């Protein structure tokens, strides 16, 4: 099938096999010691965008291709309460050095207004975003992709369970 006047033929795309084109990274990683010296909120600023882009790419890789469904599946992951839960899930599995980094970022000065969630959730979400930035800036692509794929897999499992529950009613 071809859109009228476009000159292009529509082709089915296997989104699960992009051949690496869904990876995003820096041309060369930053020095980890320099990255650690950046303020937590500066790292969180970078991590916020990396986190959202990583989740968007992981959702597309999972086979979701409807823009509305993509948006709906992402909204629940890009807020302080959801990110705080992810922080709580991944924290115990990190080595001592990374745990200390996350504690430092979690305890950094936060603004007096912090949107959705509690002050504690905001602090943990900030630490998670700072960690995502640290992984990104230091070139740890595999770990980032594992994090994003794990979040998407969990979200798809939950949404499938929700759909099954709704259909039974």
Secondary structure, 3 states (H helix, E strand, C coil): CECCCCCCECCCCCCCCCCCCCCCCCCCCCCHHHHHCCCHHHHHHHHHHHHHHHHHHHHHHCCCCCHHHHHHHHHCCCCHHHHHHHHHHHHCCCCHHHHHHHHHHHCCCCCCCCCCCCHHHHHHHHHHHHHHHHHHHCCCHHHHHHHHHHHHHHHHHHHHHHHHHHHHC
